[in-house]
Amino acid sequence: MLKVGLTGGIGAGKSEVSRLLVSYGAVLIDADRIAREVVEPGTPGLAAVVEAFGDGVLTEAGTLDRPKLGSVVFADPDRLAVLNGIVHPLVGARSAELESRAGAGDVVVHDVPLLAENGLAPLYDLVVVVDAAPETRLDRLVRIRGMSESEARARMASQATRAERLAVADLVIDNDGPLDALEPQVEKVWEELERRAASAARTDPPA
């Protein structure tokens, strides 16, 4: 098994890279998706979030009001740290459970938005960073996702810098251009991941 950490700043296009890698055969473990699962109604995760932030972060239906919670934590590093302290251990445990189900020769891609921020690079055999210039990301967040410019800048500022992400990268995918320039790069990265996975399978000792 080859364990790959995939990361990139908000608006860099990491989700599209994940989609392409899955289409080539990768086993995807999506930290964002798991982070939503662990705070669904009735979970200990949601109870802990409500205890820390109050009932005001719930919708009338009793689900987590993500925009409201986001407006609280992304403008306050201390509050963000509290939220991360609740959610990250739960996400880590669930990710490990899913990874244990993968086959010996699989390429397991962990889609982890905050990989650089949380010093998680050593957990993976290699790290792939989806990179785009800050101005490109800002434009996408405002134009495509409908964020206000101030909200987009706050989200970006809460994450690692571009230099910090690139410092942990083993492979970099440049997504500063149009979508049709992305797929050939991802395909090339996939070929490298397959090569490394096959090599790891040959050298791993039998269980």
Helices and strands as residue ranges (DSSP letters): E 2-8, H 14-24, E 27-30, H 31-37, H 44-53, G 55-57, H 66-73, H 77-99, E 107-111, G 121-123, E 126-131, H 134-143, H 149-157, H 162-167, E 171-174, G 179-181, H 182-203
